[in-house]
Amino acid sequence: MPYNLLVETIGWTGSVLVVAAYFLNMRGTLRADSPTYKWFNVVGSACLIVLTLYHNAIPSAVVNIIWAVIGLAAILRPLKIR
């Protein structure tokens, strides 16, 4: 698989994960505090970071880095409390 196609596939995967998390949350199927919702956002953002950096879209990459950090903090918070 050519590198460009791989990066684009990673980007599309990230887009689907982030939008799916939001869609399922809006439908009431997936709660925002569920691990699945958080992981969809973190993995989706990580995929989008790869894509945006590849295309040198720095502002979008920064937004996705922040989004991923927020998601990771939400995932790790309960572990820190224990």
N, CA, C and O atoms as CSV, one atom per row, in Angstrom:
chain,resi,resn,atom,element,x,y,z
A,1,MET,N,N,0.855,-1.178,0.000
A,1,MET,CA,C,0.000,0.000,0.000
A,1,MET,C,C,0.900,1.240,0.000
A,1,MET,O,O,1.738,1.397,0.888
A,2,PRO,N,N,0.732,2.098,-0.969
A,2,PRO,CA,C,1.546,3.319,-0.991
A,2,PRO,C,C,1.321,4.145,0.280
A,2,PRO,O,O,0.237,4.140,0.863
A,3,TYR,N,N,2.383,4.855,0.690
A,3,TYR,CA,C,2.348,5.627,1.929
A,3,TYR,C,C,1.185,6.607,1.952
A,3,TYR,O,O,0.495,6.714,2.966
A,4,ASN,N,N,0.955,7.320,0.863
A,4,ASN,CA,C,-0.127,8.297,0.818
A,4,ASN,C,C,-1.481,7.637,1.069
A,4,ASN,O,O,-2.303,8.178,1.809
A,5,LEU,N,N,-1.717,6.490,0.470
A,5,LEU,CA,C,-2.981,5.783,0.666
A,5,LEU,C,C,-3.121,5.323,2.119
A,5,LEU,O,O,-4.212,5.371,2.688
A,6,LEU,N,N,-2.026,4.883,2.706
A,6,LEU,CA,C,-2.046,4.458,4.107
A,6,LEU,C,C,-2.418,5.636,5.016
A,6,LEU,O,O,-3.265,5.500,5.899
A,7,VAL,N,N,-1.787,6.777,4.797
A,7,VAL,CA,C,-2.074,7.959,5.620
A,7,VAL,C,C,-3.516,8.397,5.426
A,7,VAL,O,O,-4.184,8.746,6.399
A,8,GLU,N,N,-4.010,8.389,4.204
A,8,GLU,CA,C,-5.397,8.780,3.939
A,8,GLU,C,C,-6.374,7.802,4.601
A,8,GLU,O,O,-7.403,8.221,5.130
A,9,THR,N,N,-6.063,6.523,4.575
A,9,THR,CA,C,-6.908,5.515,5.222
A,9,THR,C,C,-6.935,5.733,6.735
A,9,THR,O,O,-7.987,5.624,7.366
A,10,ILE,N,N,-5.771,6.040,7.309
A,10,ILE,CA,C,-5.708,6.346,8.739
A,10,ILE,C,C,-6.567,7.570,9.041
A,10,ILE,O,O,-7.302,7.584,10.028
A,11,GLY,N,N,-6.478,8.589,8.203
A,11,GLY,CA,C,-7.270,9.800,8.395
A,11,GLY,C,C,-8.766,9.543,8.317
A,11,GLY,O,O,-9.530,10.043,9.143
A,12,TRP,N,N,-9.185,8.767,7.327
A,12,TRP,CA,C,-10.612,8.439,7.207
A,12,TRP,C,C,-11.090,7.634,8.409
A,12,TRP,O,O,-12.202,7.834,8.897
A,13,THR,N,N,-10.254,6.735,8.876
A,13,THR,CA,C,-10.602,5.951,10.058
A,13,THR,C,C,-10.813,6.866,11.259
A,13,THR,O,O,-11.769,6.702,12.016
A,14,GLY,N,N,-9.915,7.827,11.425
A,14,GLY,CA,C,-10.056,8.784,12.509
A,14,GLY,C,C,-11.329,9.598,12.398
A,14,GLY,O,O,-12.023,9.816,13.391
A,15,SER,N,N,-11.634,10.045,11.196
A,15,SER,CA,C,-12.862,10.819,10.981
A,15,SER,C,C,-14.091,10.008,11.348
A,15,SER,O,O,-14.999,10.506,12.014
A,16,VAL,N,N,-14.116,8.765,10.913
A,16,VAL,CA,C,-15.266,7.904,11.200
A,16,VAL,C,C,-15.406,7.691,12.705
A,16,VAL,O,O,-16.517,7.736,13.233
A,17,LEU,N,N,-14.304,7.463,13.396
A,17,LEU,CA,C,-14.367,7.228,14.843
A,17,LEU,C,C,-14.888,8.455,15.600
A,17,LEU,O,O,-15.750,8.326,16.470
A,18,VAL,N,N,-14.374,9.628,15.275
A,18,VAL,CA,C,-14.793,10.843,15.978
A,18,VAL,C,C,-16.259,11.155,15.696
A,18,VAL,O,O,-17.018,11.474,16.611
A,19,VAL,N,N,-16.651,11.062,14.435
A,19,VAL,CA,C,-18.047,11.349,14.079
A,19,VAL,C,C,-18.978,10.280,14.651
A,19,VAL,O,O,-20.076,10.598,15.108
A,20,ALA,N,N,-18.553,9.024,14.632
A,20,ALA,CA,C,-19.384,7.953,15.189
A,20,ALA,C,C,-19.595,8.158,16.688
A,20,ALA,O,O,-20.701,7.964,17.192
A,21,ALA,N,N,-18.540,8.547,17.398
A,21,ALA,CA,C,-18.678,8.802,18.833
A,21,ALA,C,C,-19.690,9.910,19.081
A,21,ALA,O,O,-20.561,9.784,19.942
A,22,TYR,N,N,-19.575,10.983,18.336
A,22,TYR,CA,C,-20.498,12.113,18.508
A,22,TYR,C,C,-21.925,11.711,18.153
A,22,TYR,O,O,-22.861,12.022,18.890
A,23,PHE,N,N,-22.093,11.024,17.031
A,23,PHE,CA,C,-23.414,10.584,16.579
A,23,PHE,C,C,-24.071,9.670,17.612
A,23,PHE,O,O,-25.232,9.862,17.974
A,24,LEU,N,N,-23.323,8.681,18.079
A,24,LEU,CA,C,-23.874,7.740,19.061
A,24,LEU,C,C,-24.193,8.434,20.382
A,24,LEU,O,O,-25.154,8.072,21.061
A,25,ASN,N,N,-23.390,9.428,20.744
A,25,ASN,CA,C,-23.680,10.193,21.948
A,25,ASN,C,C,-24.954,11.012,21.774
A,25,ASN,O,O,-25.786,11.054,22.681
A,26,MET,N,N,-25.117,11.652,20.645
A,26,MET,CA,C,-26.308,12.466,20.401
A,26,MET,C,C,-27.581,11.618,20.354
A,26,MET,O,O,-28.657,12.083,20.730
A,27,ARG,N,N,-27.453,10.378,19.893
A,27,ARG,CA,C,-28.594,9.455,19.853
A,27,ARG,C,C,-28.919,8.888,21.226
A,27,ARG,O,O,-29.992,8.317,21.422
A,28,GLY,N,N,-28.014,9.037,22.168
A,28,GLY,CA,C,-28.213,8.468,23.490
A,28,GLY,C,C,-27.733,7.035,23.595
A,28,GLY,O,O,-27.954,6.376,24.611
A,29,THR,N,N,-27.076,6.545,22.552
A,29,THR,CA,C,-26.578,5.174,22.531
A,29,THR,C,C,-25.277,5.029,23.307
A,29,THR,O,O,-25.001,3.973,23.877
A,30,LEU,N,N,-24.482,6.084,23.329
A,30,LEU,CA,C,-23.152,6.042,23.932
A,30,LEU,C,C,-22.990,7.265,24.829
A,30,LEU,O,O,-23.041,8.404,24.363
A,31,ARG,N,N,-22.798,7.016,26.100
A,31,ARG,CA,C,-22.646,8.130,27.044
A,31,ARG,C,C,-21.251,8.747,26.919
A,31,ARG,O,O,-20.278,8.053,26.624
A,32,ALA,N,N,-21.170,10.050,27.147
A,32,ALA,CA,C,-19.894,10.758,27.043
A,32,ALA,C,C,-18.892,10.305,28.098
A,32,ALA,O,O,-17.688,10.489,27.921
A,33,ASP,N,N,-19.367,9.719,29.187
A,33,ASP,CA,C,-18.445,9.250,30.219
A,33,ASP,C,C,-18.073,7.772,30.055
A,33,ASP,O,O,-17.383,7.208,30.904
A,34,SER,N,N,-18.528,7.148,28.967
A,34,SER,CA,C,-18.205,5.733,28.747
A,34,SER,C,C,-16.785,5.601,28.188
A,34,SER,O,O,-16.330,6.458,27.430
A,35,PRO,N,N,-16.094,4.530,28.562
A,35,PRO,CA,C,-14.753,4.300,28.020
A,35,PRO,C,C,-14.750,4.213,26.492
A,35,PRO,O,O,-13.810,4.682,25.851
A,36,THR,N,N,-15.778,3.624,25.910
A,36,THR,CA,C,-15.844,3.503,24.449
A,36,THR,C,C,-15.859,4.878,23.794
A,36,THR,O,O,-15.132,5.113,22.829
A,37,TYR,N,N,-16.674,5.779,24.304
A,37,TYR,CA,C,-16.743,7.142,23.755
A,37,TYR,C,C,-15.381,7.821,23.847
A,37,TYR,O,O,-14.922,8.443,22.889
A,38,LYS,N,N,-14.745,7.697,24.995
A,38,LYS,CA,C,-13.449,8.334,25.202
A,38,LYS,C,C,-12.390,7.748,24.269
A,38,LYS,O,O,-11.607,8.482,23.665
A,39,TRP,N,N,-12.374,6.422,24.159
A,39,TRP,CA,C,-11.376,5.792,23.292
A,39,TRP,C,C,-11.626,6.088,21.816
A,39,TRP,O,O,-10.674,6.277,21.058
A,40,PHE,N,N,-12.885,6.129,21.398
A,40,PHE,CA,C,-13.190,6.517,20.012
A,40,PHE,C,C,-12.571,7.879,19.715
A,40,PHE,O,O,-11.954,8.065,18.666
A,41,ASN,N,N,-12.731,8.826,20.629
A,41,ASN,CA,C,-12.202,10.168,20.428
A,41,ASN,C,C,-10.674,10.203,20.456
A,41,ASN,O,O,-10.058,10.888,19.640
A,42,VAL,N,N,-10.067,9.482,21.374
A,42,VAL,CA,C,-8.603,9.484,21.467
A,42,VAL,C,C,-7.978,8.828,20.237
A,42,VAL,O,O,-7.066,9.389,19.629
A,43,VAL,N,N,-8.459,7.662,19.876
A,43,VAL,CA,C,-7.901,6.963,18.715
A,43,VAL,C,C,-8.217,7.730,17.431
A,43,VAL,O,O,-7.364,7.861,16.553
A,44,GLY,N,N,-9.444,8.234,17.330
A,44,GLY,CA,C,-9.808,9.022,16.157
A,44,GLY,C,C,-8.944,10.257,16.020
A,44,GLY,O,O,-8.492,10.584,14.923
A,45,SER,N,N,-8.710,10.945,17.123
A,45,SER,CA,C,-7.855,12.137,17.090
A,45,SER,C,C,-6.417,11.770,16.732
A,45,SER,O,O,-5.765,12.488,15.972
A,46,ALA,N,N,-5.923,10.670,17.267
A,46,ALA,CA,C,-4.562,10.231,16.940
A,46,ALA,C,C,-4.432,9.970,15.439
A,46,ALA,O,O,-3.433,10.339,14.821
A,47,CYS,N,N,-5.444,9.334,14.862
A,47,CYS,CA,C,-5.433,9.084,13.418
A,47,CYS,C,C,-5.450,10.400,12.639
A,47,CYS,O,O,-4.745,10.549,11.641
A,48,LEU,N,N,-6.254,11.342,13.103
A,48,LEU,CA,C,-6.334,12.635,12.428
A,48,LEU,C,C,-5.051,13.444,12.594
A,48,LEU,O,O,-4.712,14.247,11.725
A,49,ILE,N,N,-4.340,13.244,13.691
A,49,ILE,CA,C,-3.039,13.896,13.865
A,49,ILE,C,C,-2.079,13.428,12.776
A,49,ILE,O,O,-1.368,14.233,12.175
A,50,VAL,N,N,-2.065,12.124,12.529
A,50,VAL,CA,C,-1.200,11.570,11.482
A,50,VAL,C,C,-1.520,12.235,10.141
A,50,VAL,O,O,-0.618,12.689,9.437
A,51,LEU,N,N,-2.792,12.290,9.798
A,51,LEU,CA,C,-3.214,12.863,8.523
A,51,LEU,C,C,-2.861,14.344,8.420
A,51,LEU,O,O,-2.295,14.786,7.420
A,52,THR,N,N,-3.198,15.105,9.455
A,52,THR,CA,C,-2.975,16.554,9.371
A,52,THR,C,C,-1.487,16.903,9.354
A,52,THR,O,O,-1.084,17.838,8.661
A,53,LEU,N,N,-0.677,16.175,10.097
A,53,LEU,CA,C,0.761,16.430,10.039
A,53,LEU,C,C,1.325,16.067,8.671
A,53,LEU,O,O,2.183,16.774,8.142
A,54,TYR,N,N,0.847,14.974,8.100
A,54,TYR,CA,C,1.287,14.561,6.763
A,54,TYR,C,C,1.003,15.660,5.736
A,54,TYR,O,O,1.807,15.904,4.836
A,55,HIS,N,N,-0.141,16.315,5.880
A,55,HIS,CA,C,-0.525,17.379,4.947
A,55,HIS,C,C,-0.071,18.759,5.423
A,55,HIS,O,O,-0.434,19.778,4.835
A,56,ASN,N,N,0.727,18.781,6.494
A,56,ASN,CA,C,1.262,20.024,7.043
A,56,ASN,C,C,0.151,21.006,7.432
A,56,ASN,O,O,0.313,22.220,7.308
A,57,ALA,N,N,-0.961,20.472,7.895
A,57,ALA,CA,C,-2.089,21.283,8.365
A,57,ALA,C,C,-1.936,21.464,9.870
A,57,ALA,O,O,-2.642,20.839,10.661
A,58,ILE,N,N,-1.012,22.322,10.244
A,58,ILE,CA,C,-0.615,22.466,11.642
A,58,ILE,C,C,-1.780,22.896,12.555
A,58,ILE,O,O,-1.935,22.315,13.629
A,59,PRO,N,N,-2.597,23.883,12.177
A,59,PRO,CA,C,-3.706,24.240,13.081
A,59,PRO,C,C,-4.633,23.056,13.371
A,59,PRO,O,O,-5.055,22.874,14.513
A,60,SER,N,N,-4.949,22.265,12.371
A,60,SER,CA,C,-5.797,21.085,12.582
A,60,SER,C,C,-5.078,20.044,13.427
A,60,SER,O,O,-5.698,19.388,14.263
A,61,ALA,N,N,-3.799,19.891,13.220
A,61,ALA,CA,C,-3.029,18.940,14.028
A,61,ALA,C,C,-3.053,19.363,15.493
A,61,ALA,O,O,-3.215,18.523,16.378
A,62,VAL,N,N,-2.892,20.664,15.756
A,62,VAL,CA,C,-2.894,21.162,17.135
A,62,VAL,C,C,-4.250,20.907,17.796
A,62,VAL,O,O,-4.309,20.483,18.950
A,63,VAL,N,N,-5.332,21.163,17.069
A,63,VAL,CA,C,-6.670,20.905,17.618
A,63,VAL,C,C,-6.812,19.431,17.974
A,63,VAL,O,O,-7.343,19.102,19.035
A,64,ASN,N,N,-6.352,18.552,17.115
A,64,ASN,CA,C,-6.478,17.119,17.373
A,64,ASN,C,C,-5.555,16.654,18.494
A,64,ASN,O,O,-5.897,15.732,19.234
A,65,ILE,N,N,-4.399,17.276,18.625
A,65,ILE,CA,C,-3.519,16.952,19.751
A,65,ILE,C,C,-4.210,17.331,21.059
A,65,ILE,O,O,-4.212,16.556,22.015
A,66,ILE,N,N,-4.795,18.524,21.094
A,66,ILE,CA,C,-5.513,18.964,22.294
A,66,ILE,C,C,-6.681,18.026,22.580
A,66,ILE,O,O,-6.898,17.634,23.727
A,67,TRP,N,N,-7.431,17.668,21.544
A,67,TRP,CA,C,-8.573,16.771,21.698
A,67,TRP,C,C,-8.122,15.418,22.260
A,67,TRP,O,O,-8.779,14.859,23.138
A,68,ALA,N,N,-7.010,14.901,21.758
A,68,ALA,CA,C,-6.494,13.611,22.236
A,68,ALA,C,C,-6.024,13.711,23.686
A,68,ALA,O,O,-6.252,12.791,24.471
A,69,VAL,N,N,-5.375,14.811,24.048
A,69,VAL,CA,C,-4.912,14.995,25.423
A,69,VAL,C,C,-6.103,15.078,26.382
A,69,VAL,O,O,-6.077,14.485,27.460
A,70,ILE,N,N,-7.144,15.815,25.987
A,70,ILE,CA,C,-8.350,15.893,26.814
A,70,ILE,C,C,-8.952,14.500,26.999
A,70,ILE,O,O,-9.340,14.126,28.106
A,71,GLY,N,N,-9.027,13.738,25.914
A,71,GLY,CA,C,-9.573,12.382,25.990
A,71,GLY,C,C,-8.735,11.468,26.868
A,71,GLY,O,O,-9.273,10.703,27.668
A,72,LEU,N,N,-7.418,11.546,26.719
A,72,LEU,CA,C,-6.540,10.721,27.561
A,72,LEU,C,C,-6.664,11.102,29.027
A,72,LEU,O,O,-6.656,10.235,29.901
A,73,ALA,N,N,-6.778,12.391,29.298
A,73,ALA,CA,C,-6.956,12.828,30.684
A,73,ALA,C,C,-8.252,12.258,31.259
A,73,ALA,O,O,-8.295,11.850,32.419
A,74,ALA,N,N,-9.297,12.233,30.451
A,74,ALA,CA,C,-10.580,11.679,30.904
A,74,ALA,C,C,-10.476,10.175,31.149
A,74,ALA,O,O,-11.119,9.649,32.058
A,75,ILE,N,N,-9.679,9.492,30.353
A,75,ILE,CA,C,-9.484,8.050,30.529
A,75,ILE,C,C,-8.649,7.773,31.780
A,75,ILE,O,O,-8.944,6.846,32.533
A,76,LEU,N,N,-7.615,8.574,31.997
A,76,LEU,CA,C,-6.698,8.329,33.101
A,76,LEU,C,C,-7.212,8.838,34.451
A,76,LEU,O,O,-6.779,8.344,35.492
A,77,ARG,N,N,-8.110,9.796,34.455
A,77,ARG,CA,C,-8.627,10.373,35.703
A,77,ARG,C,C,-9.135,9.314,36.674
A,77,ARG,O,O,-8.745,9.337,37.841
A,78,PRO,N,N,-9.996,8.380,36.237
A,78,PRO,CA,C,-10.469,7.365,37.205
A,78,PRO,C,C,-9.351,6.475,37.738
A,78,PRO,O,O,-9.432,5.993,38.867
A,79,LEU,N,N,-8.319,6.253,36.945
A,79,LEU,CA,C,-7.200,5.428,37.403
A,79,LEU,C,C,-6.394,6.144,38.491
A,79,LEU,O,O,-5.868,5.513,39.408
A,80,LYS,N,N,-6.308,7.467,38.372
A,80,LYS,CA,C,-5.578,8.266,39.345
A,80,LYS,C,C,-6.304,8.317,40.685
A,80,LYS,O,O,-5.668,8.377,41.738
A,81,ILE,N,N,-7.631,8.295,40.646
A,81,ILE,CA,C,-8.444,8.375,41.853
A,81,ILE,C,C,-8.299,7.110,42.696
A,81,ILE,O,O,-8.353,7.177,43.924
A,82,ARG,N,N,-8.117,5.973,42.057
A,82,ARG,CA,C,-8.040,4.689,42.774
A,82,ARG,C,C,-6.857,4.577,43.647
A,82,ARG,O,O,-6.669,3.554,44.305
